[in-house]
């Protein structure tokens, strides 16, 4: 089962790191923030994207 994440839109600055690293999981909204659009089965890769977010806006969705 894929790990579920969410984007804290209040914290997101729209830098695009997550979108460029995992475009199958993240996309930009009309207001330039990131949103989750899919799942990524490779949890280690997703953990890297989460850790790389400069403002910590990507959180585990429990």
Rosetta blueprint (number, residue, H / E / L):
1 X L
2 X L
3 X L
4 X L
5 X E
6 X E
7 X E
8 X L
9 X L
10 X L
11 X L
12 X L
13 X L
14 X L
15 X L
16 X L
17 X H
18 X H
19 X H
20 X H
21 X H
22 X L
23 X L
24 X L
25 X L
26 X E
27 X E
28 X E
29 X L
30 X L
31 X L
32 X L
33 X L
34 X E
35 X E
36 X E
37 X L
38 X L
39 X L
40 X L
41 X L
42 X L
43 X H
44 X H
45 X H
46 X H
47 X H
48 X H
49 X H
50 X H
51 X H
52 X H
53 X L
54 X L
55 X L
56 X L
57 X L
58 X E
59 X E
60 X E
61 X L
62 X L
